């Protein structure tokens, strides 16, 4: 079993995507100074199959568990991944994201940022079938299997801005 560096970011619901872009642009400048060879800040809706596929590269989705997901329930297409009808579980698909993509000298991609998930997952008829319990806030959870101290400096910027919800460094 390997070691990982886990982190969770969140921002209040009233935070605009533009505010998050400005913040991530500042973090991007630091990342360039730290030696990341390629960087990019993206502000994108996940509103097409191709964009939803890109979102899937960024996240496994937000975990939801609700009795209403049990049995013969058909979630609206593109709103949930990994639907477990027996246990009433699934992974909500983000609606949009503001993210910083970093590529190191070995070509390894890392992503930091914020995703916006729906308040509720709906069925094909538009009826709510699960709640994400996020209250509209921006949310991002990820991990890196990398001891590179530059990543800790990036996460520190999120902490200083009040966006770090949790952090666990198994390398420490």
Secondary structure, DSSP 8 states (H G I E B T S, - for coil): ----EEEEEEE-TT--HHHHHHHHHHHHHHHHHTT-SEEEEEEEE--SHHHHHHHHHH-S-EEEE-GGGSSS--B-TTSEEEEETTTTEEEE-EEEEEEEEEE-TT--EEEEEEEEE-SEEEBTTS-EEEE---TT-EEEEEEES---HHHHHHHHHHHHTT-EEEEEETT-
